[in-house]
């Protein structure tokens, strides 16, 4: 992958992980799963101002996780799954390390159980 394409992909992943680092933004994504909602509908679920929810939505839009359609003052939001899939693919590249750790743990637990006479 050319350096500029790699840098763009890394910037995109950085934005996705930064957006996912906030529990309100993760909750917004969960609410948008299978639904298209107005920002005002999203805001109803949180004890923060409409403006604060709107700022969270803008972070999600900038990360490519949410698409926003405006009609006048009305803003509809929908989930965009592509960036989440890319982040999951990046994380899954390291699953082989987790699998090895889990296998080691399982072996150790079996050994402990065997020594106990179970």
N, CA, C and O atoms as a MOPAC input file, in Angstrom:
PM7 MOZYME 1SCF
protein

 N      0.85600 1    -1.17800 1     0.00000 1
 C      0.00000 1     0.00000 1     0.00000 1
 C      0.89900 1     1.23700 1     0.00000 1
 O      1.80700 1     1.33300 1     0.82500 1
 N      0.66100 1     2.18500 1    -0.91100 1
 C      1.47400 1     3.40500 1    -0.93000 1
 C      1.38600 1     4.14100 1     0.39900 1
 O      0.38900 1     4.04300 1     1.11500 1
 N      2.43600 1     4.87500 1     0.71600 1
 C      2.52200 1     5.55900 1     2.00900 1
 C      1.33600 1     6.48200 1     2.26100 1
 O      0.81000 1     6.51400 1     3.37300 1
 N      0.90500 1     7.23600 1     1.24400 1
 C     -0.21200 1     8.16300 1     1.45800 1
 C     -1.50800 1     7.40700 1     1.73000 1
 O     -2.29500 1     7.82900 1     2.57800 1
 N     -1.74400 1     6.30900 1     1.03700 1
 C     -2.94400 1     5.50800 1     1.28200 1
 C     -2.89500 1     4.90100 1     2.68300 1
 O     -3.91200 1     4.84800 1     3.37500 1
 N     -1.72700 1     4.44800 1     3.09400 1
 C     -1.57100 1     3.87700 1     4.43500 1
 C     -1.83800 1     4.94800 1     5.49000 1
 O     -2.51500 1     4.69100 1     6.48500 1
 N     -1.30800 1     6.13600 1     5.27100 1
 C     -1.50400 1     7.23200 1     6.22200 1
 C     -2.98800 1     7.60000 1     6.31500 1
 O     -3.49200 1     7.85300 1     7.40900 1
 N     -3.68800 1     7.63300 1     5.18300 1
 C     -5.11500 1     7.93500 1     5.19400 1
 C     -5.89300 1     6.86300 1     5.94400 1
 O     -6.80000 1     7.17800 1     6.71500 1
 N     -5.54200 1     5.59400 1     5.72300 1
 C     -6.21800 1     4.49700 1     6.41300 1
 C     -5.95800 1     4.58400 1     7.92300 1
 O     -6.86800 1     4.37200 1     8.72500 1
 N     -4.72400 1     4.89500 1     8.30200 1
 C     -4.39900 1     5.03200 1     9.72500 1
 C     -5.14200 1     6.21800 1    10.33700 1
 O     -5.63200 1     6.12000 1    11.46200 1
 N     -5.23300 1     7.32900 1     9.62000 1
 C     -5.97900 1     8.48800 1    10.11300 1
 C     -7.44600 1     8.12300 1    10.31200 1
 O     -8.07100 1     8.52100 1    11.29400 1
 N     -7.98200 1     7.36200 1     9.36900 1
 C     -9.37300 1     6.92400 1     9.46000 1
 C     -9.58000 1     6.03700 1    10.68300 1
 O    -10.54600 1     6.22100 1    11.42400 1
 N     -8.68700 1     5.08400 1    10.90100 1
 C     -8.78600 1     4.21700 1    12.07600 1
 C     -8.64300 1     5.02600 1    13.36700 1
 O     -9.35000 1     4.77500 1    14.34300 1
 N     -7.73400 1     5.99100 1    13.36700 1
 C     -7.57400 1     6.85400 1    14.54800 1
 C     -8.88200 1     7.56200 1    14.87200 1
 O     -9.29000 1     7.62300 1    16.03200 1
 N     -9.53700 1     8.09300 1    13.85100 1
 C    -10.80300 1     8.80700 1    14.05500 1
 C    -11.88300 1     7.86300 1    14.56400 1
 O    -12.66400 1     8.23200 1    15.44200 1
 N    -11.93600 1     6.64900 1    14.02200 1
 C    -12.93900 1     5.66700 1    14.46100 1
 C    -12.71200 1     5.28900 1    15.91700 1
 O    -13.64600 1     5.30900 1    16.71900 1
 N    -11.46100 1     4.94200 1    16.26600 1
 C    -11.19100 1     4.54500 1    17.65000 1
 C    -11.39900 1     5.70600 1    18.62300 1
 O    -11.87100 1     5.49600 1    19.74000 1
 N    -11.05300 1     6.91900 1    18.21400 1
 C    -11.29100 1     8.08500 1    19.07500 1
 C    -12.79400 1     8.28200 1    19.28400 1
 O    -13.23900 1     8.55800 1    20.39900 1
 N    -13.56400 1     8.14200 1    18.22100 1
 C    -15.01300 1     8.29700 1    18.33700 1
 C    -15.60800 1     7.21600 1    19.23000 1
 O    -16.51800 1     7.48600 1    20.01400 1
 N    -15.09900 1     5.99600 1    19.11500 1
 C    -15.61800 1     4.87800 1    19.90800 1
 C    -15.17700 1     4.93500 1    21.36900 1
 O    -15.68600 1     4.18300 1    22.19900 1
 N    -14.24700 1     5.80900 1    21.68100 1
 C    -13.72500 1     5.86700 1    23.05000 1
 C    -14.70700 1     6.49100 1    24.03600 1
 O    -14.50400 1     6.39700 1    25.24700 1
 N    -15.75000 1     7.11600 1    23.54700 1
 C    -16.70800 1     7.78700 1    24.42200 1
 C    -17.98400 1     6.95300 1    24.56100 1
 O    -18.55500 1     6.52900 1    23.55600 1
 N    -18.43800 1     6.71300 1    25.80000 1
 C    -19.62600 1     5.87400 1    25.99400 1
 C    -20.91000 1     6.46400 1    25.40000 1
 O    -21.77900 1     5.71100 1    24.96200 1
 N    -21.04400 1     7.77700 1    25.37700 1
 C    -22.23700 1     8.37700 1    24.77000 1
 C    -22.23900 1     8.10300 1    23.27500 1
 O    -23.27800 1     7.76200 1    22.70900 1
 N    -21.10000 1     8.24600 1    22.63700 1
 C    -21.03600 1     7.99600 1    21.18800 1
 C    -21.29500 1     6.52500 1    20.87200 1
 O    -21.97400 1     6.21300 1    19.89400 1
 N    -20.75600 1     5.61500 1    21.69600 1
 C    -21.04700 1     4.19200 1    21.48000 1
 C    -22.53400 1     3.93100 1    21.63800 1
 O    -23.11100 1     3.15100 1    20.87900 1
 N    -23.15600 1     4.56900 1    22.60800 1
 C    -24.58500 1     4.41300 1    22.83000 1
 C    -25.39200 1     4.95400 1    21.64600 1
 O    -26.38700 1     4.35400 1    21.24100 1
 N    -24.96300 1     6.07200 1    21.10400 1
 C    -25.62900 1     6.63800 1    19.92100 1
 C    -25.57100 1     5.63900 1    18.77700 1
 O    -26.57200 1     5.42000 1    18.09400 1
 N    -24.41400 1     5.03200 1    18.55900 1
 C    -24.29800 1     4.03400 1    17.49400 1
 C    -25.24500 1     2.86500 1    17.72600 1
 O    -25.86700 1     2.37400 1    16.78500 1
 N    -25.35800 1     2.41900 1    18.97200 1
 C    -26.28300 1     1.32600 1    19.29200 1
 C    -27.72000 1     1.72700 1    18.97700 1
 O    -28.48600 1     0.91900 1    18.45200 1
 N    -28.08900 1     2.95600 1    19.28900 1
 C    -29.45600 1     3.42300 1    19.02000 1
 C    -29.72600 1     3.53600 1    17.52800 1
 O    -30.86700 1     3.39900 1    17.08700 1
 N    -28.67400 1     3.78700 1    16.75000 1
 C    -28.85100 1     3.93200 1    15.30300 1
 C    -28.81500 1     2.58600 1    14.56300 1
 O    -29.07000 1     2.52800 1    13.36000 1
 N    -28.50300 1     1.52800 1    15.27800 1
 C    -28.45800 1     0.21000 1    14.65200 1
 C    -29.85500 1    -0.18000 1    14.17700 1
 O    -30.72900 1    -0.49600 1    14.98500 1
 N    -30.05400 1    -0.15500 1    12.87600 1
 C    -31.34800 1    -0.50400 1    12.29800 1
 C    -32.37000 1     0.61600 1    12.31900 1
 O    -33.54200 1     0.39000 1    12.01800 1
 N    -31.94400 1     1.81200 1    12.66900 1
 C    -32.88500 1     2.93900 1    12.74300 1
 C    -32.25100 1     4.19400 1    12.17100 1
 O    -31.03200 1     4.36300 1    12.19700 1
 N    -33.09100 1     5.05800 1    11.66200 1
 C    -32.66100 1     6.39100 1    11.24200 1
 C    -33.38900 1     7.36200 1    12.16000 1
 O    -34.61900 1     7.41100 1    12.17200 1
 N    -32.63100 1     8.12900 1    12.92400 1
 C    -33.23000 1     8.98100 1    13.94500 1
 C    -32.82800 1    10.43900 1    13.77200 1
 O    -31.76400 1    10.75400 1    13.23900 1
 N    -33.70200 1    11.30800 1    14.23400 1
 C    -33.38000 1    12.72500 1    14.29500 1
 C    -32.42300 1    12.94700 1    15.46000 1
 O    -32.43300 1    12.18400 1    16.42600 1
 N    -31.60900 1    13.97300 1    15.37400 1
 C    -30.70600 1    14.30000 1    16.47000 1
 C    -31.52200 1    14.55600 1    17.73900 1
 O    -31.10900 1    14.16800 1    18.83200 1
 N    -32.66300 1    15.20000 1    17.59700 1
 C    -33.51200 1    15.46600 1    18.76600 1
 C    -34.02600 1    14.16100 1    19.37600 1
 O    -34.17800 1    14.07800 1    20.59500 1
 N    -34.29700 1    13.14300 1    18.55700 1
 C    -34.72100 1    11.83700 1    19.08100 1
 C    -33.56300 1    11.16300 1    19.81700 1
 O    -33.76000 1    10.54000 1    20.86100 1
 N    -32.37200 1    11.29100 1    19.27400 1
 C    -31.19900 1    10.73900 1    19.95000 1
 C    -31.00300 1    11.41000 1    21.30500 1
 O    -30.69800 1    10.74800 1    22.29700 1
 N    -31.17900 1    12.71900 1    21.33700 1
 C    -30.91400 1    13.50100 1    22.55200 1
 C    -31.84800 1    13.13100 1    23.69800 1
 O    -31.49300 1    13.30600 1    24.86300 1
 N    -33.03300 1    12.62300 1    23.38500 1
 C    -34.00300 1    12.27000 1    24.42900 1
 C    -33.45500 1    11.23900 1    25.41000 1
 O    -33.88900 1    11.18900 1    26.56100 1
 N    -32.52100 1    10.42800 1    24.97400 1
 C    -32.01500 1     9.33000 1    25.80200 1
 C    -30.90500 1     9.74600 1    26.76700 1
 O    -30.46700 1     8.93800 1    27.58600 1
 N    -30.44700 1    10.98800 1    26.68200 1
 C    -29.26800 1    11.39000 1    27.45100 1
 C    -29.54900 1    12.59100 1    28.33900 1
 O    -30.32000 1    13.47800 1    27.97100 1
 N    -28.92400 1    12.61700 1    29.50400 1
 C    -29.12500 1    13.74900 1    30.41800 1
 C    -28.18200 1    14.91500 1    30.09700 1
 O    -27.65300 1    15.57200 1    30.99400 1
 N    -27.98800 1    15.14900 1    28.81000 1
 C    -27.14300 1    16.25900 1    28.35700 1
 C    -27.93700 1    17.06800 1    27.33900 1
 O    -28.98700 1    16.63000 1    26.86900 1
 N    -27.43800 1    18.22500 1    27.00900 1
 C    -28.17600 1    19.12100 1    26.11600 1
 C    -28.20600 1    18.58900 1    24.68100 1
 O    -27.38400 1    17.76100 1    24.28700 1
 N    -29.16600 1    19.08300 1    23.92700 1
 C    -29.26500 1    18.76300 1    22.50800 1
 C    -27.97600 1    19.16700 1    21.79200 1
 O    -27.49800 1    18.45500 1    20.90900 1
 N    -27.42500 1    20.30600 1    22.17700 1
 C    -26.18500 1    20.78600 1    21.56900 1
 C    -25.03300 1    19.81100 1    21.84700 1
 O    -24.21500 1    19.55900 1    20.96200 1
 N    -24.96000 1    19.27000 1    23.04800 1
 C    -23.90400 1    18.30600 1    23.38200 1
 C    -24.06000 1    17.02600 1    22.56600 1
 O    -23.07700 1    16.47500 1    22.07000 1
 N    -25.29500 1    16.56000 1    22.43000 1
 C    -25.53200 1    15.36500 1    21.61000 1
 C    -25.16000 1    15.66100 1    20.16300 1
 O    -24.56300 1    14.81900 1    19.49300 1
 N    -25.50100 1    16.83100 1    19.68500 1
 C    -25.15700 1    17.22100 1    18.31700 1
 C    -23.64400 1    17.21300 1    18.10400 1
 O    -23.16900 1    16.80900 1    17.04200 1
 N    -22.89000 1    17.65600 1    19.10700 1
 C    -21.41900 1    17.62800 1    18.99300 1
 C    -20.91500 1    16.18600 1    18.93300 1
 O    -19.99700 1    15.87900 1    18.17300 1
 N    -21.51700 1    15.29800 1    19.73600 1
 C    -21.14300 1    13.87700 1    19.67300 1
 C    -21.43800 1    13.30700 1    18.28500 1
 O    -20.63600 1    12.56000 1    17.72500 1
 N    -22.59000 1    13.66700 1    17.74700 1
 C    -22.95800 1    13.19600 1    16.40500 1
 C    -21.94600 1    13.70300 1    15.38400 1
 O    -21.57800 1    12.96000 1    14.47400 1
 N    -21.49400 1    14.92500 1    15.50700 1
 C    -20.52300 1    15.47400 1    14.56000 1
 C    -19.19500 1    14.71500 1    14.61000 1
 O    -18.55000 1    14.52400 1    13.57900 1
 N    -18.78900 1    14.28800 1    15.79600 1
 C    -17.57500 1    13.46200 1    15.91200 1
 C    -17.77700 1    12.14500 1    15.17300 1
 O    -16.88100 1    11.67800 1    14.46900 1
 N    -18.96000 1    11.54600 1    15.33500 1
 C    -19.26200 1    10.28300 1    14.64800 1
 C    -19.32000 1    10.47200 1    13.13700 1
 O    -18.87700 1     9.60500 1    12.38200 1
 N    -19.86200 1    11.59700 1    12.69700 1
 C    -19.90900 1    11.91000 1    11.26000 1
 C    -18.49000 1    12.07600 1    10.72000 1
 O    -18.15800 1    11.53800 1     9.66300 1
 N    -17.65900 1    12.81600 1    11.44200 1
 C    -16.27100 1    13.04300 1    10.99700 1
 C    -15.49300 1    11.73300 1    10.90400 1
 O    -14.59700 1    11.60100 1    10.07100 1
 N    -15.83000 1    10.76800 1    11.75600 1
 C    -15.15700 1     9.46100 1    11.73600 1
 C    -15.75600 1     8.53700 1    10.68100 1
 O    -15.24100 1     7.44200 1    10.45100 1
 N    -16.84200 1     8.97000 1    10.03800 1
 C    -17.48400 1     8.15700 1     9.01300 1
 C    -18.42700 1     7.10900 1     9.57700 1
 O    -18.91400 1     6.25400 1     8.83700 1
 N    -18.69300 1     7.16100 1    10.87700 1
 C    -19.54700 1     6.16300 1    11.52400 1
 C    -21.04000 1     6.47500 1    11.40000 1
 O    -21.88200 1     5.58800 1    11.54300 1
 N    -21.35100 1     7.72700 1    11.13700 1
 C    -22.73800 1     8.16500 1    11.00400 1
 C    -22.85200 1     9.04500 1     9.76300 1
 O    -21.99900 1     9.89400 1     9.50200 1
 N    -23.92000 1     8.82400 1     9.00900 1
 C    -24.25500 1     9.70900 1     7.89500 1
 C    -25.39500 1    10.59300 1     8.36300 1
 O    -26.34000 1    10.13300 1     9.00500 1
 N    -25.29100 1    11.85700 1     8.03200 1
 C    -26.29000 1    12.82300 1     8.47500 1
 C    -26.89500 1    13.49800 1     7.26100 1
 O    -26.17900 1    13.99800 1     6.39400 1
 N    -28.22400 1    13.51000 1     7.20400 1
 C    -28.95400 1    14.15400 1     6.12000 1
 C    -29.74600 1    15.30300 1     6.70900 1
 O    -30.52900 1    15.11600 1     7.64100 1
 N    -29.54200 1    16.49100 1     6.16700 1
 C    -30.24100 1    17.67000 1     6.68300 1
 C    -31.31100 1    18.12100 1     5.69100 1
 O    -31.09300 1    18.18500 1     4.48100 1
 N    -32.46200 1    18.42700 1     6.25300 1
 C    -33.54300 1    19.05000 1     5.50600 1
 C    -33.95500 1    20.25700 1     6.32600 1
 O    -34.70000 1    20.14000 1     7.29900 1
 N    -33.46400 1    21.41600 1     5.92300 1
 C    -33.70100 1    22.61300 1     6.71800 1
 C    -32.99800 1    22.48300 1     8.05400 1
 O    -31.78400 1    22.29300 1     8.11300 1
 N    -33.77200 1    22.58600 1     9.12900 1
 C    -33.19600 1    22.46200 1    10.47900 1
 C    -33.25900 1    21.03700 1    11.00700 1
 O    -32.75100 1    20.74000 1    12.08800 1
 N    -33.89000 1    20.15800 1    10.23100 1
 C    -34.04300 1    18.76700 1    10.66600 1
 C    -32.85600 1    17.95000 1    10.18000 1
 O    -32.48500 1    17.99500 1     9.00700 1
 N    -32.27600 1    17.21000 1    11.10100 1
 C    -31.09200 1    16.41700 1    10.79200 1
 C    -31.35000 1    14.95400 1    11.14400 1
 O    -31.55600 1    14.61500 1    12.30900 1
 N    -31.33600 1    14.08900 1    10.12700 1
 C    -31.51700 1    12.64900 1    10.32700 1
 C    -30.15600 1    11.97000 1    10.31800 1
 O    -29.25900 1    12.33900 1     9.55900 1
 N    -30.02500 1    10.96900 1    11.17800 1
 C    -28.76300 1    10.24600 1    11.29800 1
 C    -28.98200 1     8.76500 1    11.04100 1
 O    -30.00700 1     8.19800 1    11.42100 1
 N    -28.00900 1     8.15100 1    10.39300 1
 C    -28.04900 1     6.70200 1    10.20900 1
 C    -26.64000 1     6.14400 1    10.36600 1
 O    -25.65100 1     6.82500 1    10.09600 1
 N    -26.57400 1     4.91700 1    10.79800 1
 C    -25.31500 1     4.22800 1    11.03300 1
 C    -24.63600 1     3.89700 1     9.71500 1
 O    -25.29100 1     3.47000 1     8.76300 1
 N    -23.32900 1     4.09300 1     9.65800 1
 C    -22.50700 1     3.67600 1     8.52800 1
 C    -21.58600 1     2.57400 1     9.04200 1
 O    -20.73800 1     2.83400 1     9.89500 1
 N    -21.73500 1     1.36100 1     8.54500 1
 C    -21.02100 1     0.21500 1     9.11200 1
 C    -19.62600 1    -0.00600 1     8.53500 1
 O    -18.83900 1    -0.75300 1     9.11700 1
 N    -19.30600 1     0.61300 1     7.42400 1
 C    -18.00300 1     0.39700 1     6.79700 1
 C    -16.81900 1     0.65500 1     7.72300 1
 O    -15.95200 1    -0.21100 1     7.84600 1
 N    -16.74800 1     1.80900 1     8.37500 1
 C    -15.61600 1     2.07300 1     9.27300 1
 C    -15.54100 1     1.10900 1    10.45600 1
 O    -14.45100 1     0.77700 1    10.92200 1
 N    -16.69500 1     0.66200 1    10.93700 1
 C    -16.68700 1    -0.30600 1    12.04100 1
 C    -16.11200 1    -1.62700 1    11.55500 1
 O    -15.33900 1    -2.26900 1    12.26700 1
 N    -16.48200 1    -2.03200 1    10.35400 1
 C    -15.95000 1    -3.27300 1     9.78100 1
 C    -14.43500 1    -3.17600 1     9.59000 1
 O    -13.71300 1    -4.14100 1     9.84000 1
 N    -13.95600 1    -2.01100 1     9.14900 1
 C    -12.51200 1    -1.82200 1     8.98100 1
 C    -11.78600 1    -1.89600 1    10.31700 1
 O    -10.71500 1    -2.49500 1    10.40800 1
 N    -12.36500 1    -1.28700 1    11.36100 1
 C    -11.76000 1    -1.33900 1    12.69600 1
 C    -11.76400 1    -2.77600 1    13.22200 1
 O    -10.78400 1    -3.22600 1    13.81500 1
 N    -12.86200 1    -3.48800 1    13.00400 1
 C    -12.94200 1    -4.88900 1    13.44700 1
 C    -11.91400 1    -5.74700 1    12.71500 1
 O    -11.29300 1    -6.62200 1    13.31900 1
 N    -11.73400 1    -5.50400 1    11.43300 1
 C    -10.73800 1    -6.26000 1    10.67200 1
 C     -9.33900 1    -5.97800 1    11.21600 1
 O     -8.52000 1    -6.89100 1    11.32200 1
 N     -9.06500 1    -4.73400 1    11.55600 1
 C     -7.75400 1    -4.39900 1    12.11900 1
 C     -7.54800 1    -5.11600 1    13.44500 1
 O     -6.48400 1    -5.68700 1    13.68500 1
 N     -8.55500 1    -5.09000 1    14.30200 1
 C     -8.45500 1    -5.75900 1    15.60500 1
 C     -8.30600 1    -7.26500 1    15.42100 1
 O     -7.50800 1    -7.89800 1    16.11300 1
 N     -9.06200 1    -7.83600 1    14.50000 1
 C     -9.02700 1    -9.28600 1    14.29300 1
 C     -7.68800 1    -9.79100 1    13.77000 1
 O     -7.39500 1   -10.98200 1    13.87200 1
 N     -6.87600 1    -8.90400 1    13.21200 1
 C     -5.52900 1    -9.31400 1    12.79300 1
 C     -4.73200 1    -9.84000 1    13.97300 1
 O     -3.79000 1   -10.61100 1    13.79000 1
 N     -5.09400 1    -9.43700 1    15.16900 1
 C     -4.35800 1    -9.81400 1    16.37000 1
 C     -5.03700 1   -10.94200 1    17.14200 1
 O     -4.57400 1   -11.31900 1    18.21900 1
 N     -6.11500 1   -11.47900 1    16.60900 1
 C     -6.84600 1   -12.55600 1    17.27500 1
 C     -5.96300 1   -13.77900 1    17.48100 1
 O     -6.13600 1   -14.51000 1    18.45600 1
 N     -5.02000 1   -14.00900 1    16.57500 1
 C     -4.14900 1   -15.18200 1    16.72000 1
 C     -3.37100 1   -15.11900 1    18.03000 1
 O     -3.07600 1   -16.15600 1    18.62400 1
 N     -3.03600 1   -13.91600 1    18.48600 1
 C     -2.32300 1   -13.77500 1    19.74900 1
 C     -3.24800 1   -14.06700 1    20.92800 1
 O     -2.84400 1   -14.70400 1    21.90100 1
 N     -4.48600 1   -13.59600 1    20.83300 1
 C     -5.45400 1   -13.86500 1    21.88800 1
 C     -5.74100 1   -15.35100 1    21.95500 1
 O     -5.79800 1   -15.93000 1    23.04000 1
 N     -5.92400 1   -15.98000 1    20.77600 1
 C     -6.21500 1   -17.41000 1    20.74300 1
 C     -5.10800 1   -18.20000 1    21.42800 1
 O     -5.38000 1   -19.13500 1    22.18100 1
 N     -3.87000 1   -17.82600 1    21.16900 1
 C     -2.74600 1   -18.52700 1    21.79900 1
 C     -2.77700 1   -18.32800 1    23.30800 1
 O     -2.51800 1   -19.26900 1    24.05800 1
 N     -3.09200 1   -17.11200 1    23.76500 1
 C     -3.16900 1   -16.83800 1    25.19400 1
 C     -4.31100 1   -17.61700 1    25.84700 1
 O     -4.15700 1   -18.15400 1    26.94500 1
 N     -5.45300 1   -17.67400 1    25.16700 1
 C     -6.58200 1   -18.42400 1    25.70900 1
 C     -6.28200 1   -19.91600 1    25.76800 1
 O     -6.68200 1   -20.60200 1    26.70900 1
 N     -5.58000 1   -20.41000 1    24.76300 1
 C     -5.21100 1   -21.82700 1    24.76500 1
 C     -4.25200 1   -22.12700 1    25.91400 1
 O     -4.38500 1   -23.15400 1    26.58000 1
 N     -3.30000 1   -21.25200 1    26.14800 1
 C     -2.37100 1   -21.41500 1    27.26400 1
 C     -3.12400 1   -21.39400 1    28.58500 1
 O     -2.85900 1   -22.21300 1    29.46500 1
 N     -4.06000 1   -20.46500 1    28.72900 1
 C     -4.86700 1   -20.38000 1    29.94200 1
 C     -5.68300 1   -21.65200 1    30.14400 1
 O     -5.74200 1   -22.18300 1    31.25300 1
 N     -6.30800 1   -22.13800 1    29.08100 1
 C     -7.10900 1   -23.36300 1    29.18400 1
 C     -6.24800 1   -24.54100 1    29.61000 1
 O     -6.67100 1   -25.35100 1    30.43500 1
 N     -5.05000 1   -24.64500 1    29.06000 1
 C     -4.12900 1   -25.72100 1    29.42500 1
 C     -3.75200 1   -25.61900 1    30.89200 1
 O     -3.73100 1   -26.62600 1    31.59900 1
 N     -3.45600 1   -24.41800 1    31.35400 1
 C     -3.08900 1   -24.22500 1    32.75700 1
 C     -4.25200 1   -24.54200 1    33.68900 1
 O     -4.05200 1   -25.14100 1    34.74600 1
 N     -5.45400 1   -24.15000 1    33.31400 1
 C     -6.61900 1   -24.45400 1    34.14000 1
 C     -6.88500 1   -25.95500 1    34.21400 1
 O     -7.24500 1   -26.47700 1    35.26900 1
 N     -6.70800 1   -26.63600 1    33.10200 1
 C     -6.86300 1   -28.10000 1    33.09600 1
 C     -5.81700 1   -28.75300 1    34.00000 1
 O     -6.11600 1   -29.70900 1    34.71500 1
 N     -4.59200 1   -28.23100 1    33.96300 1
 C     -3.51900 1   -28.76900 1    34.80500 1
 C     -3.83000 1   -28.54200 1    36.28500 1
 O     -3.60800 1   -29.43400 1    37.10300 1
 N     -4.33300 1   -27.37700 1    36.63200 1
 C     -4.71300 1   -27.08400 1    38.01800 1
 C     -5.82900 1   -28.03500 1    38.45700 1
 O     -5.79200 1   -28.59300 1    39.55300 1
 N     -6.80900 1   -28.20500 1    37.59000 1
 C     -7.93500 1   -29.10800 1    37.91000 1
 C     -7.43600 1   -30.54100 1    38.07200 1
 O     -7.88600 1   -31.25100 1    38.97100 1
 N     -6.52400 1   -30.97100 1    37.22500 1
 C     -5.97400 1   -32.33400 1    37.31300 1
 C     -5.22300 1   -32.52700 1    38.62900 1
 O     -5.34800 1   -33.57800 1    39.25800 1
 N     -4.44300 1   -31.52900 1    39.05400 1
 C     -3.69600 1   -31.62100 1    40.30400 1
 C     -4.61200 1   -31.65700 1    41.52100 1
 O     -4.27700 1   -32.25500 1    42.54300 1
 N     -5.76000 1   -31.01900 1    41.40400 1
 C     -6.73600 1   -31.02600 1    42.50500 1
 C     -7.46200 1   -32.36700 1    42.60500 1
 O     -8.12500 1   -32.65900 1    43.60100 1
 N     -7.32400 1   -33.16800 1    41.56000 1
 C     -7.97700 1   -34.47100 1    41.55100 1
 C     -9.34200 1   -34.46300 1    40.93300 1
 O    -10.12800 1   -35.39000 1    41.12900 1
 N     -9.63700 1   -33.41100 1    40.18100 1
 C    -10.95000 1   -33.28300 1    39.55500 1
 C    -10.95000 1   -33.86600 1    38.23300 1
 O    -11.97500 1   -33.85100 1    37.55100 1

